[in-house]
Amino acid sequence: MSVKTFNNIPLSVLDLAPVLEGSNPSESFKNSVELAQNVEKFGFNRYWLAEHHNMPGIASSATSVIIGHIAGATSHMRVGAGGVMLPNHASLVIAEQFGTLESLYPGRIDLGLGRAPGSDQATSYALRRTLNQNVEDFPLQVEELQAYFEGTARVRSVPGEGLTIPIWLLGSSGFSAQLAAKKGLHFSFASHFAPDYTIPALNLYRDNFQPSDVLDEPYAMVGVNVIAADTDEEAEYLATSQQQQFLSIRRGQPTKLQPPIEDIDSVWSEMEKAAVEQSINSRSTIVGSKETVKKGLEQFLEETQADEMIINSQIYDQKARIRSYEIVGDLMR
């Protein structure tokens, strides 16, 4: 097995389209376009957006719409969903939406699928008008979606039918790892907020992988939070925005992305601090200067042997956010 380094694995971008305190989704989308255009120049492989609902600080709820917007503003980087929460939708609708995207931007669209609602129960009901679906339905929905693309379903997806759109299964536990292995699909693990389950999920995927028409061997991508800056101190200051975001979710009161603060310990209790650090601990949340980030990413890559890393940087200041990705891009070169 060859040793994996930044020189021989792709690095990609996960954008939650953050809505900043004092701003609005319109500005968020402008920031996403600017970021996408920059990271394409920096050499990143793909740019993914995630479906969330009822979250004041995340603007990517209409995921396929913003994917089209980003793809139209860039030239060659892959753009996709990381991911679409399939239980919120009819499979045919997703086939048509991503068939449309692939028809507009051939060879550039990815479809990552998750089974979580991406929201609370009341929002799930508002999206679906029913809560009758359960976990066991997700594999059937994936099969339906594949049938629309393959042209073997009773109903035809136009556009969509006959198109080759890479399907990824996303997860934060072992369920999607096992399903991706069984179906021979790409797998992406949400280690950026479930770091303790990363290695068990990757082992499940690799140990049970069955080759398919899509993949001969397993291909795993892991999520990493990176806050990079010119000094460790500046990066730690910038990282307090993400810490506040996780704290607000922990309290059940999600907010817009807050400006960084000097003393994060002044806003949380010891118990809250421990809970936030469990979700974004040092294994898959790397904060610091270029050298600190390089060391952290190398260590995580050695531990996971991932085929690709997708990087999330929840930074309030747009220039600092772009700079963070520029620093990571420098490591690839």
Secondary structure, DSSP 4 states (H G I P E B T S, - for coil): -PPP-TTTS-EEEEE--BPBTT--HHHHHHHHHHHHHHHHHHT--EEEE----S-TTB--SSHHHHHHHHHHH-SSSEEEEEEEEGGGS-HHHHHHHHHHHHHHSTT-EEEEEE-S-SS-HHHHHHHHS-----TTHHHHHHHHHHHHHHT-SSS--TTTTT----EEEEESSHHHHHHHHHHT-EEEE-TTT-GGGHHHHHHHHHHH----SS-SS--EEEEEEEEE-SSHHHHHHHTHHHHHHHHHHHTT---SBPPP-S-GGGTS-HHHHHHHHHHS-TTTEEEESHHHHHHHHHHHHHHH--SEEEEE---SSHHHHHHHHHHHHHHH-
